[in-house]
Amino acid sequence: MSKRYQGGGSALAFDADAYGATLSWLGHPLRDLGIAAVCRPFGDGHCDLRGSWPYQSLPGLEGLLRLQKLCPTPLSYTAVIRPDIGAEVLASSLKSIDDRFAMTCKPLKPHLAHLPDRRAACETYSSRTRNRLAQANEIFTVAREALGTCHMIMADWQKRLKALRGIPDQSSPDAAHFKCLIAAQLPNEFETAAVTLRWRTSGEIAGIFLFVSSSGSASWHAHSFLVAPEAIDQFGSYLLFDAALGILGAGEMWFGGAPAGPNGEGVFRFKQRFTNAFRSAHIISIDLDPKALTEVRAQSGRFAWLPDYHNPELAMANLRS
């Protein structure tokens, strides 16, 4: 039996402790709590918790109560919730949390998906897209590969992409994350799929579309889409997306939304041609230490941000650096 999380969804690899251990760029990952949690210092002697990256299953009430018993008690728990939870199920599950904790939940940007029970995206390709795919197919090969050390090139490409787009730290994994992810032994119910683009002439890697699975189902969730700049010029991105649909598209595929930084909307529009559905992810922030939070908010003020005592100007400062 696959483990079930509150909200009715199967567990994600993003929920697993083995995956959480790779998130040290976000803070100090915690283990054995039955809930994805990364501890971050805040202010003078306080800490708070964030969930997994890029998103996770909705936490259960028991897990949140365990977080509240940590010493010192974290101020709050903030997490982005996976987009493949139905609206009615989400509302019902959030109510049980809201009955016990002060909580804020907000919808985030739409996340794109390809669902097998809808018309396949490839049937709606424009002639321009088909021509670019044909051109790229003469230059590249694509296959699903086991995630291995050869894929560490993702770390260099991610670093370049972060600088190019001004992506904030909390949205851009570091080299240690990729190294740990490649070495990680995820529980048996989870899989990774490295859909890999290679140059026909040399066999060298030109792009990687990395997915992780949802347990007990044929659902795939994008982790990273990284392509060498010279391969982008040869429409390698088109072929990598199209091939991923052919390799993994028998089940649901979730591709994320508009990335952070300049041209995020342009990237979103590019991805839309390979998708046939979308849903919003949500962000939740749950107060774990109400008494301490009253004092913290009195000092910091409250912002249109979650958690609401974090100053967004400080949190996003590296976008301008």
C-alpha positions in Angstrom: 0.0 0.0 0.0 1.4 3.4 -0.9 1.5 6.0 1.9 -1.4 8.4 1.7 -1.1 12.0 2.8 -3.8 14.4 4.0 -5.7 15.6 1.1 -6.0 12.1 -0.4 -2.9 12.3 -2.7 -0.2 9.8 -2.9 3.1 10.8 -1.3 5.6 12.5 -3.5 9.3 12.0 -3.6 9.5 15.6 -2.5 7.9 14.5 0.8 10.5 11.9 1.6 13.2 12.4 4.3 15.9 11.2 1.8 14.9 14.0 -0.6 14.5 16.6 2.2 18.2 15.9 3.2 19.2 17.4 -0.2 17.6 20.8 0.7 20.4 22.2 2.9 20.6 25.3 0.7 17.3 26.3 2.3 18.2 25.7 5.9 18.6 22.7 8.2 16.5 19.7 7.0 14.6 17.8 9.8 14.0 14.1 9.7 11.6 11.5 11.2 8.7 13.9 11.7 6.3 12.5 9.1 6.3 15.9 7.5 8.7 17.7 5.2 10.4 20.5 7.2 13.5 22.7 6.8 14.5 24.8 9.8 15.6 28.4 9.3 16.8 30.9 11.9 14.8 34.1 12.2 15.6 37.2 14.2 17.0 37.0 17.7 16.8 33.5 19.0 13.8 32.4 16.9 13.4 29.9 14.1 10.7 28.9 11.6 10.0 26.1 9.2 9.4 25.8 5.5 8.4 22.7 3.6 9.9 20.9 0.7 11.0 22.4 -2.7 9.5 22.9 -5.2 6.3 21.7 -3.5 4.9 18.9 -1.4 1.8 17.1 -0.2 -0.6 18.8 2.2 0.7 18.1 5.7 -1.4 16.1 8.1 -2.6 17.4 11.5 -0.5 14.9 13.4 2.7 16.1 11.7 1.9 19.7 12.5 1.3 18.8 16.2 4.8 17.1 16.2 6.3 20.3 14.8 4.7 22.3 17.6 6.4 20.1 20.2 9.9 20.8 18.9 12.2 22.7 21.2 12.4 25.6 20.7 9.0 25.8 19.2 9.2 27.2 15.6 7.3 30.3 14.9 5.4 29.0 11.9 5.4 26.4 9.1 5.1 27.6 5.5 4.8 25.3 2.5 3.8 25.2 -1.2 1.2 22.6 -1.8 1.2 20.4 -4.9 -1.2 21.5 -7.7 -2.8 18.1 -8.3 -5.1 18.2 -5.3 -8.7 18.8 -6.2 -10.3 22.0 -5.0 -13.0 20.3 -2.9 -10.5 17.9 -1.3 -8.1 20.8 -0.6 -10.8 22.8 1.1 -12.0 19.9 3.3 -8.4 19.1 4.3 -7.5 22.7 5.1 -10.6 23.0 7.4 -9.2 20.3 9.7 -6.0 22.3 10.0 -7.8 25.6 10.4 -9.9 24.1 13.3 -6.6 23.6 15.3 -4.2 26.4 14.1 -4.3 29.9 12.8 -3.6 29.5 9.2 -3.4 31.4 5.9 -3.7 29.8 2.5 -3.3 31.6 -0.8 -3.4 30.4 -4.4 -0.2 30.7 -6.4 0.5 30.9 -10.1 -1.0 28.2 -12.4 1.0 25.0 -12.9 0.9 23.4 -16.3 0.1 19.7 -16.8 -0.4 17.0 -19.4 -3.3 14.7 -18.4 -3.7 11.4 -20.3 -7.6 11.7 -20.3 -7.5 14.8 -22.4 -6.6 15.5 -26.0 -2.8 15.0 -26.4 -0.8 18.2 -26.8 1.0 16.9 -29.8 -2.2 16.9 -31.8 -2.4 20.6 -31.5 1.2 21.5 -32.4 1.5 24.3 -34.9 3.4 23.7 -38.2 6.2 25.9 -36.8 6.6 23.7 -33.8 6.6 20.5 -35.9 9.3 22.0 -38.2 11.4 22.9 -35.2 11.0 19.4 -33.8 12.0 17.9 -37.1 15.1 20.1 -37.2 16.1 19.2 -33.7 15.6 15.5 -34.3 18.3 15.6 -36.9 20.8 17.1 -34.4 19.9 15.3 -31.1 18.8 12.0 -29.5 16.6 11.8 -26.4 16.2 8.9 -24.0 15.3 8.2 -20.4 18.4 7.5 -18.4 19.1 6.5 -14.8 20.1 9.6 -12.8 23.9 9.4 -12.4 27.1 11.3 -12.0 27.1 12.3 -15.7 24.1 14.4 -14.9 26.0 16.7 -12.5 26.3 19.1 -15.3 22.8 20.3 -14.1 24.5 22.1 -11.3 26.6 24.3 -13.7 23.6 25.0 -15.9 21.4 25.9 -12.9 24.1 28.3 -11.6 24.2 30.0 -15.0 20.4 30.1 -15.2 20.2 31.7 -11.7 22.6 34.5 -12.7 21.0 35.0 -16.1 17.4 35.3 -14.7 18.1 36.7 -11.3 16.4 33.8 -9.6 16.1 34.1 -5.8 18.1 31.6 -3.6 14.9 29.9 -2.4 14.0 29.0 -5.9 17.3 27.8 -7.2 19.0 24.6 -5.9 22.8 24.7 -5.4 25.4 22.2 -6.6 25.3 20.3 -3.3 21.6 19.6 -3.9 22.2 18.0 -7.2 25.2 16.0 -5.9 23.1 14.7 -2.9 20.1 14.0 -5.1 22.2 11.8 -7.5 23.6 10.0 -4.5 20.3 9.8 -2.6 18.6 6.4 -2.1 15.0 7.4 -2.3 12.5 4.9 -0.8 11.5 2.1 -3.2 8.0 3.6 -3.9 9.6 6.6 -5.7 11.4 6.9 -9.0 13.4 9.5 -10.8 13.4 9.9 -14.6 16.2 11.8 -16.3 15.0 12.5 -19.8 18.3 13.3 -21.5 19.1 15.2 -24.7 22.4 14.3 -26.4 24.2 15.6 -29.4 24.1 13.0 -32.2 27.7 13.8 -33.3 29.4 13.5 -29.9 27.0 11.8 -27.6 27.6 14.6 -25.0 24.7 15.8 -22.8 22.9 18.8 -24.2 19.9 18.9 -21.9 18.1 17.2 -19.0 14.5 17.1 -18.0 14.4 15.6 -14.5 11.2 14.2 -13.0 10.3 12.5 -9.8 7.3 10.3 -9.2 4.3 10.1 -7.0 4.0 6.8 -5.2 1.4 4.2 -6.2 0.5 6.1 -9.4 1.9 7.0 -12.8 2.1 10.6 -11.9 5.3 12.6 -12.7 6.4 16.0 -11.3 9.1 18.1 -13.0 12.2 18.9 -10.8 14.5 20.6 -13.3 14.5 21.6 -17.0 18.1 22.5 -18.0 19.5 22.9 -21.5 22.9 24.0 -22.8 22.7 27.5 -24.4 23.9 26.2 -27.8 21.3 23.4 -27.8 18.5 26.0 -27.2 19.5 27.7 -30.4 19.0 24.4 -32.2 15.5 23.9 -30.7 16.7 21.2 -28.3 14.2 22.5 -25.7 11.3 21.6 -28.1 12.6 18.1 -28.6 13.2 17.5 -24.9 9.7 18.5 -24.0 8.1 16.5 -26.8 10.2 13.4 -26.0 9.4 13.6 -22.3 5.7 13.4 -23.2 6.3 10.3 -25.4 8.3 8.6 -22.7 6.3 9.4 -19.5 3.0 10.7 -20.9 1.0 7.6 -20.2 0.4 9.1 -16.7 -0.1 12.6 -15.4 2.8 15.0 -15.9 3.2 18.3 -14.0 5.5 20.9 -15.4 5.4 23.8 -12.9 4.5 27.3 -13.7 6.2 30.5 -14.8 9.7 30.5 -13.4 11.1 33.4 -11.3 13.0 36.2 -12.9 12.8 38.0 -16.2 11.1 36.2 -19.1 9.2 33.9 -16.8 6.0 34.5 -18.7 7.8 33.8 -22.0 8.9 30.4 -20.6 5.4 29.7 -19.4 4.0 30.4 -22.9 6.7 28.1 -24.4 5.6 25.2 -22.0 1.9 25.7 -22.8 2.3 24.2 -26.2 3.2 20.9 -24.6 0.4 20.8 -22.1 -3.4 20.4 -22.0 -4.4 21.5 -18.4 -3.4 23.7 -15.6 -4.2 24.1 -11.9 -3.0 26.5 -9.2 -0.6 25.4 -6.5 -1.2 26.9 -3.0 0.9 28.3 -0.3 0.0 27.8 3.3 1.4 29.4 6.5 0.5 27.9 9.9 1.2 29.6 13.2 2.9 27.2 15.6 3.9 29.6 18.4 1.1 32.2 18.6 2.5 34.0 21.7 6.0 34.5 20.2 4.5 35.5 16.9 2.5 38.3 18.5 5.7 39.8 19.7 7.6 39.2 16.4 4.8 40.7 14.3 4.7 43.8 16.6 8.4 44.4 15.9 8.5 43.4 12.2 5.2 44.5 10.9 3.0 42.4 8.7 3.5 42.0 4.9 1.7 40.6 1.9 4.0 37.7 2.0 4.1 34.3 3.7 5.1 34.0 6.4 3.7 37.5 6.9 6.4 38.6 9.3 9.2 38.1 6.6 10.0 41.4 4.8 9.8 40.6 1.1 12.3 43.3 0.3 14.9 41.4 2.3 13.8 38.0 1.1 14.1 38.9 -2.5 17.1 41.2 -2.2 19.3 39.0 -4.3 17.0 39.7 -7.3 18.6 43.1 -7.5 22.1 42.2 -6.6 
